[in-house]
Amino acid sequence: MEKAASFLSNLLGGGGGGSEVPPEPAATVRSIFIYPIKSCRGISVLQAPITSTGFRWDRQWLVVNSKGRAYTQRVEPKLALVEVEMPPEAFTEEWQPTPGSYMVIRAPGMEPLKIPLGAEHATVDDVSVWEWSGAAYDEGSEAAEWFSSYFGNPSRLVRFKEASEIRPTNPDYAQGYKITFTDCFPFLLASQGSLDALNEILKEPVPMNRFRPNILVDGCHPYSEDLWKTIKINKLTFMGVKLCNRCKVPTINQENGILGTEPTETLLTYRSDEVLRPSHKNKRQVYFGQNLVCKESLSARGKEKIVKVGNPVYVLQEFPSSNEAPA
């Protein structure tokens, strides 16, 4: 018991060092994905620093229409074909953009678009995504022409203005946390085991990019992440705050932007409210993945705040059942 308590103290960031044998991790971080432009393709990285709004660079940019309203794959599936490239060094903890630092954007039939990461920006008002509206940085006329040409409609590329804007998470699930252009919460975790279990019953397997997680873990039982209430990754505390109910994006083939019916049709048979949460009102939602917040994102200073591929995942607290997990 003393060894276990000492290890737990070290895991939580307290106490001195020691040679205690740790308990077995529940899983391992297999992949980390960052989505710099909302609804566009993600970037697989070996490590990602944590900021006050989630992983650095995640959903920092947004494509909007002429009224400032967000484009997502729900209405513009062609976003799935837009590739984004960031400087590899951008995912180190202390890196800052230089005058020669760019985000490069590519799409079928389009010349590459370079967005300076260290440039001064004009501000545009009345940018909106879901329930939130506010000011954002405008990435300029070249970017506007590029996206307008790609979609065939007046469009602009904007960047979240963290200097003056705050977009809070839903306080019913996570009080005091904030996000940029992410849908609801700073992090989304899913497991390879869950995808493997789904693919065993699908007629045509789907890749994990249908579900767009930030953290992909491996080595755990299918859907065990549903119950993860408190976990530790690299001495960082993550809380599972809400099962991720899925929109129609998982039914969009991320390689060609074509909408289908799977995997949602199959998920409805065993991953719906009716099945997972029978004591709750049935909303015909389907669930895949767990939304997370990170305790250390609330503090400006502290120990190294970074998640790396290969990090073990320790489960400290679990919900008794999916019926009792927030959703």
C-alpha positions as CSV (number, residue, x, y, z in Angstrom):
1,M,0.0,0.0,0.0
2,E,2.8,2.4,0.8
3,K,4.5,1.8,-2.5
4,A,1.2,2.4,-4.3
5,A,0.5,5.6,-2.4
6,S,4.0,6.8,-3.0
7,F,3.7,6.2,-6.7
8,L,0.3,7.9,-6.9
9,S,1.8,10.9,-5.1
10,N,4.6,11.1,-7.7
11,L,2.1,10.6,-10.5
12,L,0.1,13.5,-9.2
13,G,3.1,15.7,-9.1
14,G,3.9,15.5,-5.4
15,G,6.4,13.8,-3.2
16,G,10.0,12.9,-3.9
17,G,11.4,10.5,-6.3
18,G,11.5,6.8,-5.8
19,S,12.0,3.5,-7.5
20,E,8.5,2.1,-6.9
21,V,7.1,-0.1,-9.6
22,P,4.1,1.7,-11.1
23,P,0.7,0.0,-11.6
24,E,0.1,-1.1,-15.2
25,P,-1.1,1.7,-17.5
26,A,-4.5,1.3,-18.9
27,A,-3.3,2.3,-22.4
28,T,-0.6,4.1,-24.4
29,V,-0.8,7.2,-26.5
30,R,-0.6,5.9,-30.0
31,S,-1.1,9.1,-32.1
32,I,-1.7,12.8,-31.5
33,F,-3.7,14.8,-34.1
34,I,-3.9,18.6,-34.4
35,Y,-6.5,20.3,-36.7
36,P,-5.2,23.8,-37.2
37,I,-8.2,24.8,-39.5
38,K,-11.5,23.7,-38.2
39,S,-13.0,20.8,-40.3
40,C,-9.9,20.5,-42.5
41,R,-7.5,17.6,-42.4
42,G,-5.5,16.9,-39.3
43,I,-1.8,16.7,-38.7
44,S,-0.3,13.7,-37.0
45,V,2.5,14.8,-34.6
46,L,4.8,13.1,-32.2
47,Q,4.2,15.6,-29.4
48,A,1.9,18.5,-28.7
49,P,2.1,21.3,-26.1
50,I,-0.9,22.1,-24.0
51,T,-2.2,25.7,-23.8
52,S,-5.1,27.3,-22.0
53,T,-7.5,26.3,-24.9
54,G,-6.2,22.8,-25.7
55,F,-3.3,21.6,-27.8
56,R,-1.4,24.4,-29.4
57,W,-2.6,25.3,-32.9
58,D,-5.7,23.1,-32.7
59,R,-8.7,24.8,-34.3
60,Q,-7.0,28.2,-34.3
61,W,-8.3,29.0,-37.7
62,L,-11.8,28.9,-39.2
63,V,-13.2,29.4,-42.7
64,V,-16.3,31.6,-42.8
65,N,-18.9,32.7,-45.3
66,S,-19.7,36.2,-46.3
67,K,-21.8,36.6,-43.1
68,G,-18.9,35.4,-40.9
69,R,-20.6,32.1,-40.2
70,A,-18.4,29.0,-39.8
71,Y,-18.0,26.5,-42.5
72,T,-17.9,22.9,-41.3
73,Q,-17.9,19.6,-43.1
74,R,-21.6,19.3,-42.2
75,V,-22.3,21.9,-44.9
76,E,-19.1,21.9,-46.9
77,P,-17.7,18.3,-47.1
78,K,-14.9,19.6,-49.4
79,L,-13.2,20.9,-46.3
80,A,-12.2,17.2,-45.8
81,L,-9.9,17.5,-48.8
82,V,-8.0,20.6,-47.5
83,E,-4.6,19.7,-46.2
84,V,-2.7,21.8,-43.7
85,E,1.1,21.8,-43.0
86,M,2.8,23.4,-40.1
87,P,6.5,23.8,-39.4
88,P,7.6,20.6,-37.5
89,E,9.2,22.8,-34.8
90,A,5.9,24.5,-34.1
91,F,5.0,21.5,-31.8
92,T,7.9,22.1,-29.4
93,E,6.9,23.7,-26.2
94,E,8.8,27.1,-26.4
95,W,8.7,27.7,-30.2
96,Q,7.6,31.1,-31.5
97,P,6.9,32.0,-35.1
98,T,9.6,33.9,-37.1
99,P,9.0,36.2,-40.1
100,G,9.7,33.1,-42.3
101,S,7.2,30.8,-40.5
102,Y,4.2,29.7,-42.5
103,M,1.2,27.4,-42.5
104,V,0.8,25.9,-45.9
105,I,-2.7,25.0,-47.2
106,R,-3.3,22.6,-50.1
107,A,-6.5,21.4,-51.9
108,P,-7.3,19.6,-55.2
109,G,-7.0,21.9,-58.2
110,M,-5.5,24.8,-56.1
111,E,-2.1,26.2,-55.8
112,P,-0.6,26.0,-52.3
113,L,-1.5,28.9,-50.0
114,K,1.0,30.2,-47.5
115,I,-0.2,31.9,-44.3
116,P,2.4,33.8,-42.3
117,L,2.3,32.7,-38.7
118,G,4.0,35.8,-37.3
119,A,2.2,38.5,-39.3
120,E,0.1,41.4,-37.9
121,H,-3.6,41.0,-38.5
122,A,-6.6,43.2,-39.1
123,T,-9.7,42.4,-37.0
124,V,-13.1,41.4,-38.2
125,D,-16.2,41.4,-36.1
126,D,-19.3,39.1,-36.1
127,V,-17.5,35.8,-36.6
128,S,-19.7,33.0,-35.3
129,V,-19.4,29.3,-34.7
130,W,-22.4,27.5,-33.1
131,E,-23.5,29.5,-30.1
132,W,-20.5,31.8,-30.0
133,S,-19.8,35.0,-31.8
134,G,-17.0,37.6,-31.5
135,A,-14.0,39.2,-33.2
136,A,-11.3,37.3,-35.0
137,Y,-8.1,38.1,-36.9
138,D,-8.6,38.2,-40.7
139,E,-5.9,36.4,-42.7
140,G,-6.3,38.8,-45.7
141,S,-7.4,39.0,-49.3
142,E,-5.2,36.3,-50.7
143,A,-6.6,33.7,-48.3
144,A,-10.1,35.0,-49.0
145,E,-9.7,34.6,-52.7
146,W,-8.2,31.1,-52.4
147,F,-11.1,29.8,-50.3
148,S,-13.7,31.7,-52.3
149,S,-12.4,30.1,-55.4
150,Y,-12.3,26.6,-53.8
151,F,-15.8,26.7,-52.5
152,G,-17.3,28.9,-55.3
153,N,-18.8,31.3,-52.7
154,P,-17.4,34.3,-50.9
155,S,-15.2,33.0,-48.0
156,R,-12.6,34.2,-45.6
157,L,-10.0,32.6,-43.4
158,V,-9.9,33.9,-39.8
159,R,-7.9,33.2,-36.7
160,F,-9.2,33.1,-33.1
161,K,-8.3,36.3,-31.3
162,E,-7.1,35.0,-27.9
163,A,-6.0,38.5,-26.9
164,S,-9.5,39.7,-26.4
165,E,-12.0,36.8,-27.0
166,I,-13.0,34.1,-24.6
167,R,-15.1,31.1,-25.6
168,P,-16.0,29.0,-22.6
169,T,-16.8,25.4,-22.5
170,N,-20.3,24.3,-21.4
171,P,-20.4,25.0,-17.7
172,D,-22.8,22.2,-17.1
173,Y,-19.9,19.8,-17.9
174,A,-16.7,21.7,-17.4
175,Q,-16.5,25.1,-15.5
176,G,-13.7,27.5,-16.0
177,Y,-12.3,26.0,-19.2
178,K,-12.1,27.6,-22.6
179,I,-11.7,26.7,-26.3
180,T,-11.0,28.3,-29.6
181,F,-13.0,27.1,-32.7
182,T,-13.3,23.5,-31.4
183,D,-16.9,22.3,-31.2
184,C,-17.3,21.8,-27.5
185,F,-14.3,20.8,-25.4
186,P,-10.5,21.2,-25.7
187,F,-9.6,17.5,-26.2
188,L,-11.2,14.4,-27.8
189,L,-9.8,11.0,-26.9
190,A,-10.7,7.7,-28.6
191,S,-9.2,4.2,-28.6
192,Q,-7.9,1.9,-31.3
193,G,-9.8,-0.9,-29.5
194,S,-13.1,0.9,-30.0
195,L,-12.4,1.4,-33.7
196,D,-11.3,-2.2,-34.1
197,A,-14.5,-3.4,-32.5
198,L,-16.6,-1.2,-34.8
199,N,-14.7,-2.4,-37.9
200,E,-15.3,-6.0,-37.0
201,I,-19.0,-5.5,-37.6
202,L,-18.9,-3.0,-40.4
203,K,-19.2,-4.3,-44.0
204,E,-16.5,-1.8,-45.0
205,P,-14.0,-0.8,-42.3
206,V,-13.5,3.0,-41.6
207,P,-10.3,4.7,-40.5
208,M,-10.0,6.7,-37.3
209,N,-9.9,10.0,-39.3
210,R,-13.7,9.7,-39.5
211,F,-13.9,10.5,-35.8
212,R,-11.2,13.3,-35.7
213,P,-9.8,12.6,-32.2
214,N,-6.9,14.6,-30.7
215,I,-5.5,11.7,-28.7
216,L,-5.7,8.1,-30.0
217,V,-4.8,5.5,-27.4
218,D,-4.1,1.8,-27.8
219,G,-4.0,-1.2,-25.5
220,C,-7.3,-0.9,-23.7
221,H,-10.6,-2.8,-24.1
222,P,-13.1,-1.4,-26.7
223,Y,-15.0,1.6,-25.3
224,S,-13.3,1.5,-21.9
225,E,-12.6,5.3,-22.5
226,D,-16.3,5.8,-21.9
227,L,-15.7,5.3,-18.2
228,W,-12.5,7.3,-17.7
229,K,-13.3,10.1,-15.2
230,T,-9.7,11.0,-14.3
231,I,-6.6,10.0,-16.1
232,K,-2.9,10.9,-16.1
233,I,-0.7,11.4,-19.1
234,N,2.9,12.6,-18.6
235,K,1.9,13.9,-15.1
236,L,-1.0,15.9,-16.6
237,T,-4.5,15.4,-15.2
238,F,-7.3,15.0,-17.7
239,M,-10.9,14.7,-16.8
240,G,-13.5,12.9,-18.9
241,V,-16.4,15.4,-18.9
242,K,-18.8,14.2,-21.6
243,L,-19.2,11.2,-23.9
244,C,-18.8,12.5,-27.5
245,N,-22.1,12.4,-29.3
246,R,-21.5,12.3,-33.0
247,C,-22.9,14.4,-35.8
248,K,-22.9,13.4,-39.5
249,V,-19.1,14.0,-40.0
250,P,-18.1,10.4,-39.3
251,T,-20.3,9.4,-42.3
252,I,-18.2,11.6,-44.6
253,N,-15.3,9.8,-46.4
254,Q,-12.3,11.9,-45.5
255,E,-10.4,10.9,-48.7
256,N,-13.0,12.1,-51.1
257,G,-15.6,14.2,-49.2
258,I,-18.5,11.9,-50.1
259,L,-21.3,11.5,-47.6
260,G,-22.6,8.0,-46.7
261,T,-24.6,6.3,-44.0
262,E,-21.9,4.4,-42.1
263,P,-20.6,4.1,-39.5
264,T,-23.5,5.9,-37.8
265,E,-26.1,3.4,-39.0
266,T,-24.2,0.6,-37.3
267,L,-23.3,2.6,-34.2
268,L,-27.0,3.3,-33.7
269,T,-27.5,-0.4,-33.0
270,Y,-25.3,-0.6,-30.0
271,R,-23.8,2.9,-29.2
272,S,-27.0,4.9,-28.9
273,D,-28.6,6.6,-25.8
274,E,-31.2,3.9,-25.8
275,V,-28.5,1.2,-25.3
276,L,-25.8,3.0,-23.3
277,R,-28.0,5.3,-21.2
278,P,-31.3,3.6,-20.7
279,S,-32.3,5.6,-17.6
280,H,-32.0,8.9,-19.6
281,K,-34.2,10.5,-22.2
282,N,-33.5,8.9,-25.5
283,K,-32.3,11.5,-28.0
284,R,-31.2,9.1,-30.7
285,Q,-27.6,10.2,-30.3
286,V,-24.6,7.9,-31.0
287,Y,-21.4,8.1,-29.0
288,F,-17.8,7.5,-29.9
289,G,-14.9,8.9,-27.8
290,Q,-14.6,10.9,-24.6
291,N,-14.3,14.7,-24.3
292,L,-11.6,15.8,-22.0
293,V,-10.3,18.9,-20.2
294,C,-6.8,19.2,-18.7
295,K,-6.5,20.6,-15.2
296,E,-3.0,22.1,-15.9
297,S,-4.4,24.2,-18.8
298,L,-5.9,26.5,-16.1
299,S,-2.4,27.6,-14.8
300,A,-0.1,29.8,-16.8
301,R,3.0,28.3,-15.3
302,G,4.1,25.0,-14.1
303,K,5.9,21.8,-15.1
304,E,6.3,20.7,-18.7
305,K,2.9,20.6,-20.3
306,I,3.2,18.4,-23.3
307,V,1.8,15.0,-24.4
308,K,3.9,12.7,-26.4
309,V,3.3,9.6,-28.5
310,G,4.3,6.6,-26.4
311,N,3.2,8.2,-23.1
312,P,1.4,5.7,-20.8
313,V,-2.2,6.5,-19.8
314,Y,-3.1,5.9,-16.1
315,V,-6.7,5.7,-15.1
316,L,-7.2,7.2,-11.6
317,Q,-11.0,7.3,-11.4
318,E,-13.8,5.7,-13.4
319,F,-17.5,6.2,-13.8
320,P,-19.5,3.2,-12.6
321,S,-21.1,2.7,-16.0
322,S,-21.8,4.5,-19.3
323,N,-25.3,5.1,-18.0
324,E,-23.8,7.2,-15.2
325,A,-21.2,9.0,-17.4
326,P,-22.0,12.6,-18.4
327,A,-23.4,12.8,-22.0
